[in-house]
């Protein structure tokens, strides 16, 4: 029954695409809006969806059409097999394109309100922007349907709209559609039609037009819809219909829409902390703030001088408080480094020239560089290999040699027990990372027991099974810099704060939503993005690790600079990195990690007035448990609460949301039920909403949202939730009953 109904919906919707033009909305609305609900509701739900589809389709006698019969006869076996392996409404909807063998006519046109005067209508229609079709087409309209962005809650074309509103109707525009057999991805082209979406408020005024960046293909649904206005428009339509008492077609679609609308309210794009025009004595700024602009990197501060400033001369060698930099004035070892780097400032003949440079700097002739050989001979094609040899690697060497001109004063350590920050330009960070690549930092750095590793030399060794993929991330980063040096600024900050008395917190719980799809790095924009950190920032990023923290640092290499000057974290400390840019995409996790290109125009990134990319990565380290029972000890519960609390704390006092997930779970053996509630308490104490990504675990998503709904229904306060957790922890056996089940019993 299930397969037959889905086949019927798929074929008839595909046929409607070919033959019925604007009527596609009726078929797709019934099909896409109901599939997810039907699958959850079982056989009864499928029958209801099937009845609705048949009622819609038979009105046009499409079931009797010989073309439809031919499609059924030819494609039925393939579709049944395909459906058995694909239960996602998004996937099902995208596969409709397989049945389209000719151009499709599809676009969006504005409809004026019926109650407006014809004169007003004519005037508005003559404006230049209203003549630009609101181009949604197959690039946005179909994904919009499958993501339930609101089309399922009301007809697209309403003949009578409420006052001061806009509606949409399908209209003609040629769209050439192709697909490749390899991955079924579509290549679309809309000749003569501007690829843009014009956002309008409820008065119908233009809010802005955005060219679609190539990042659209990889970003999450929430981000795509937020950036291009689709979700805002449709959620507005949905709210209007709900206010009028109109019942939605399918509750699942509207539930998903409501969740995404809730998340949008978690985002904030205020200037980042600290204000570089008003810094404290513990905030160290290495740029001339007045020189910040969008066309050239900021100038270093203080300005470069060939003469060493006597006031700072001793600081370069004060290894207890400052970083031991390889290019510090009068450092004898730097002579060898400079000579080796000068050898590769001109085009290389092969990877052996790079290997020779690395051996000279390391002073170890027996070092293993097998991963370097493999990367250049087996991973890169000839053209890209030559580009690296002739342009990118010499650029990296030049960048490292410019260090004394760009880092013009000693860099202090962000030491344990002290609040403070370091602000560098992205160019200065690149200089520091170029030295990390060439492994010029001393093996005997001061406070070596408190500082993470920084040299990249382990990437070169064949014993590092992920070294080639890590090299790919790093080389791609420098290639991006070679093509255009970014002009932004990054702030690295350490903060600490005493924890409150948890059981005395009387405030209500913050807003909370758990999402199955999406990731922190893709969909957490505009929120505090939590890094499930090691107490040594970066974890094993420059060695053998490759899980959540290491992956984030590899796709955003500027984060790695924190390893140079951030000591390991105390229990009451967190590290916040503001302004780091993302350069790569990826697939896999752990040993399956693979580098992938990230298609994004850096000029479209949102920045604050000091040039910092509006991204805040918050590093908080969880405890690792050799036994799962240990985490339920009260001391460990309080420790995790304090760590989350300080990480979520915002010096600016904003209500910016938190994007997090299974912090301290996985190899650390944390209980997601416990960790989610601890993070909810910490967020509530900071008066911040919490967005919890379960990383495609639907069961956990349902459990989290269900527990939160119950807590809110019973009006459980923040302090009361803490007491309930303590009560559970005081019980002797935790394997037989879950935390959620016990709390549910106690508050019913």
HUVEN-V510769 format. One record per helix or strand of 3 or more residues. SS is the DSSP state (H for helix, E for strand). FROM is the first residue (numbers start at 1). LEN is the number of residues. If there is no record, write none. Layout:
SS,FROM,LEN / SS,FROM,LEN
This chain:
H,2,18 / H,21,21 / H,43,16 / H,62,3 / H,66,19 / H,89,11 / E,104,8 / H,118,8 / H,129,3 / H,137,10 / H,151,3 / E,167,13 / E,186,4 / E,196,5 / E,206,6 / H,214,4 / H,221,8 / H,230,14 / H,251,14 / E,283,3 / H,289,3 / H,310,4 / H,315,3 / H,334,9 / H,351,12 / H,370,10 / H,382,20 / H,403,4 / E,420,6 / H,426,12 / H,457,4 / H,467,17 / E,489,8 / H,502,3 / E,512,4 / H,520,4 / E,528,6 / H,548,8 / H,557,9 / E,573,6 / E,584,4 / H,590,3 / E,594,4 / H,602,3 / E,616,6 / H,628,5 / H,634,15 / E,658,3 / H,666,3 / H,672,14 / E,690,4 / H,698,16 / H,718,13 / H,739,9
